[in-house]
Amino acid sequence: MSEGWSVRQASEAGFEAVASVFGSRGPASVCHCQRYQLAPRESFAKLGVQELAFRLRGDLADRPGPGLIGLMDGEPVAWCAVQPRSEYAGLRRFHKVPWEGRDENRDDPSVWAITCFTTRAGHRRHGYASRLVAAAVQHARDNGARALEAYPILATAALTEELHVGTLAMFTRAGFSEVSRPTKRRAVVRIDF
């Protein structure tokens, strides 16, 4: 672990810390980490940025909250969305990822999920997302999860904007095992506690 690196629950760090990582331009500033939270008939365009930000503020009021913030020398630099899989309405509506070939209770709150990462502009390519994977494993375990899943893109098939879900290598280095490949471009990985 690098000197100066620390991780906090996003609910403790607060909305301003999360918003500073998301920035004012690019996909994270629009999404506010709500993609996998949206109900079946909801869309970013219909809801708008203010509503998505409002929802994130509400999510951050809950403990342990919807994710982790990585800080370098006290400055928020990275985000990882991690919470019980059952909190992600969007995961339940997808047909293939993460469900292709799996007969599992989609609403089991003891299985947690990592759905995305964002690193603040000016702080990318320092391995902060990989560090947050390790922190997310500990965070899920500490909060009673029996397993933690993620749905990385295969790096060789990824466009830059798709890397928000992480890469397969990030997760296998952290001890996750591949469960399935529901599409040519996506894997499901899991670590059981």
C-alpha positions as CSV (number, residue, x, y, z in Angstrom):
1,M,0.0,0.0,0.0
2,S,1.4,3.4,-0.9
3,E,2.1,5.9,1.7
4,G,-0.7,8.5,1.8
5,W,-3.4,6.0,0.5
6,S,-6.5,5.4,2.5
7,V,-10.1,4.2,1.9
8,R,-13.3,5.4,3.5
9,Q,-16.9,4.4,3.1
10,A,-18.5,6.9,0.7
11,S,-21.4,7.4,3.2
12,E,-18.8,8.7,5.6
13,A,-16.8,10.7,3.1
14,G,-20.0,12.5,1.9
15,F,-21.5,13.6,-1.4
16,E,-19.0,16.4,-2.1
17,A,-16.1,13.9,-1.9
18,V,-17.8,11.5,-4.3
19,A,-18.8,14.4,-6.6
20,S,-15.2,15.6,-6.7
21,V,-14.1,12.2,-8.0
22,F,-17.0,12.1,-10.6
23,G,-16.0,15.6,-11.9
24,S,-18.1,17.9,-14.0
25,R,-17.5,16.3,-17.4
26,G,-17.7,12.7,-18.7
27,P,-19.9,9.7,-18.0
28,A,-19.5,9.6,-14.2
29,S,-20.6,13.2,-13.8
30,V,-23.9,12.3,-15.7
31,C,-24.5,8.8,-14.3
32,H,-23.7,9.5,-10.6
33,C,-23.3,5.7,-10.3
34,Q,-27.0,5.1,-10.9
35,R,-26.9,2.9,-14.1
36,Y,-27.4,-0.3,-12.2
37,Q,-29.8,1.3,-9.8
38,L,-32.4,2.3,-12.4
39,A,-35.8,0.6,-12.5
40,P,-36.8,-1.2,-15.7
41,R,-38.5,1.7,-17.4
42,E,-36.1,4.5,-16.2
43,S,-33.5,6.2,-18.3
44,F,-30.7,8.7,-17.8
45,A,-32.3,11.1,-20.4
46,K,-35.7,11.1,-18.7
47,L,-34.4,11.5,-15.2
48,G,-31.7,14.1,-15.8
49,V,-28.4,14.8,-14.0
50,Q,-30.0,16.6,-11.0
51,E,-32.3,13.7,-10.2
52,L,-29.4,11.2,-10.5
53,A,-27.3,13.3,-8.2
54,F,-30.3,13.6,-5.8
55,R,-30.6,9.8,-5.7
56,L,-26.9,9.4,-5.0
57,R,-27.2,11.8,-2.1
58,G,-30.0,9.6,-0.8
59,D,-27.9,6.4,-1.3
60,L,-25.1,8.0,0.7
61,A,-27.4,8.6,3.7
62,D,-27.5,4.8,4.2
63,R,-24.9,2.8,6.1
64,P,-22.7,1.2,5.0
65,G,-23.6,3.0,1.8
66,P,-23.2,2.3,-1.9
67,G,-19.4,2.4,-2.2
68,L,-15.9,3.3,-1.2
69,I,-13.8,6.4,-1.8
70,G,-10.0,6.1,-2.2
71,L,-8.0,9.0,-0.9
72,M,-4.4,10.0,-1.6
73,D,-3.0,12.3,1.0
74,G,-6.6,13.0,2.1
75,E,-7.8,14.0,-1.4
76,P,-10.6,11.9,-2.9
77,V,-9.2,10.3,-6.1
78,A,-11.2,7.1,-6.8
79,W,-14.6,5.5,-6.4
80,C,-15.8,1.9,-6.2
81,A,-19.5,1.0,-6.1
82,V,-19.9,-2.0,-3.8
83,Q,-23.0,-3.1,-1.9
84,P,-25.5,-6.0,-1.7
85,R,-26.3,-7.2,-5.2
86,S,-30.0,-7.0,-4.3
87,E,-29.7,-3.2,-4.1
88,Y,-29.0,-3.1,-7.9
89,A,-32.3,-3.2,-9.6
90,G,-30.5,-2.9,-12.9
91,L,-28.6,-6.2,-12.4
92,R,-32.0,-8.0,-12.0
93,R,-33.3,-6.7,-15.3
94,F,-30.3,-7.7,-17.4
95,H,-30.8,-11.0,-19.2
96,K,-27.3,-12.2,-19.6
97,V,-25.0,-10.4,-17.3
98,P,-24.8,-11.7,-14.6
99,W,-27.4,-14.4,-15.0
100,E,-26.6,-16.4,-18.1
101,G,-26.3,-20.1,-17.2
102,R,-26.8,-19.4,-13.4
103,D,-29.7,-20.5,-11.3
104,E,-29.4,-18.3,-8.3
105,N,-31.6,-16.1,-6.1
106,R,-31.1,-12.6,-7.6
107,D,-32.3,-11.0,-4.4
108,D,-30.0,-12.7,-2.0
109,P,-28.6,-9.8,0.2
110,S,-25.7,-11.9,1.3
111,V,-24.1,-11.7,-2.1
112,W,-22.5,-8.3,-2.8
113,A,-21.5,-6.8,-6.1
114,I,-19.0,-4.4,-7.4
115,T,-20.5,-2.6,-10.4
116,C,-18.2,0.3,-11.3
117,F,-15.1,2.4,-10.7
118,T,-14.2,6.0,-11.4
119,T,-10.9,7.7,-11.0
120,R,-10.7,11.4,-10.9
121,A,-9.1,13.2,-13.8
122,G,-5.4,13.9,-13.2
123,H,-5.1,10.8,-11.0
124,R,-5.6,7.9,-13.5
125,R,-3.1,5.2,-14.3
126,H,-1.9,4.9,-10.7
127,G,-3.7,1.6,-9.9
128,Y,-6.3,3.1,-7.6
129,A,-9.1,0.9,-9.0
130,S,-7.1,-2.2,-8.3
131,R,-6.5,-1.0,-4.7
132,L,-10.2,-0.4,-4.3
133,V,-10.9,-4.0,-5.4
134,A,-8.9,-5.2,-2.4
135,A,-10.7,-2.7,-0.1
136,A,-14.1,-3.8,-1.4
137,V,-13.3,-7.4,-0.6
138,Q,-12.6,-6.5,3.0
139,H,-15.6,-4.1,3.2
140,A,-18.0,-6.8,1.9
141,R,-16.6,-9.4,4.3
142,D,-16.7,-7.0,7.3
143,N,-20.4,-6.2,6.5
144,G,-21.6,-9.8,6.5
145,A,-21.4,-10.7,2.8
146,R,-20.9,-14.4,2.0
147,A,-19.7,-13.7,-1.5
148,L,-18.7,-10.7,-3.7
149,E,-19.2,-10.6,-7.4
150,A,-18.1,-8.3,-10.3
151,Y,-18.8,-8.1,-14.0
152,P,-15.7,-7.0,-15.7
153,I,-15.2,-6.2,-19.4
154,L,-12.6,-8.2,-21.2
155,A,-9.9,-5.6,-21.8
156,T,-9.1,-6.8,-25.3
157,A,-12.6,-6.0,-26.3
158,A,-13.1,-2.8,-24.3
159,L,-13.7,0.7,-25.4
160,T,-12.3,3.2,-22.9
161,E,-15.8,4.2,-21.6
162,E,-16.6,0.6,-20.9
163,L,-13.7,0.2,-18.4
164,H,-15.9,1.5,-15.6
165,V,-16.7,-2.1,-14.7
166,G,-13.1,-3.0,-14.3
167,T,-11.0,-5.6,-16.2
168,L,-10.8,-9.3,-15.6
169,A,-7.1,-9.1,-14.6
170,M,-7.9,-6.6,-11.8
171,F,-10.2,-9.1,-10.2
172,T,-8.2,-12.3,-10.7
173,R,-5.2,-10.6,-9.1
174,A,-7.4,-9.9,-6.0
175,G,-8.4,-13.6,-5.7
176,F,-11.7,-13.7,-7.7
177,S,-12.5,-16.7,-9.8
178,E,-14.3,-16.6,-13.1
179,V,-17.8,-18.0,-12.8
180,S,-19.0,-17.5,-16.4
181,R,-18.6,-15.6,-19.7
182,P,-22.2,-14.6,-20.5
183,T,-21.1,-12.7,-23.6
184,K,-17.9,-12.5,-25.7
185,R,-17.0,-9.2,-24.0
186,R,-18.1,-9.8,-20.4
187,A,-17.1,-12.1,-17.5
188,V,-18.7,-12.8,-14.1
189,V,-16.2,-13.2,-11.3
190,R,-16.7,-14.1,-7.7
191,I,-15.0,-14.5,-4.4
192,D,-16.6,-16.6,-1.6
193,F,-16.0,-15.9,2.0
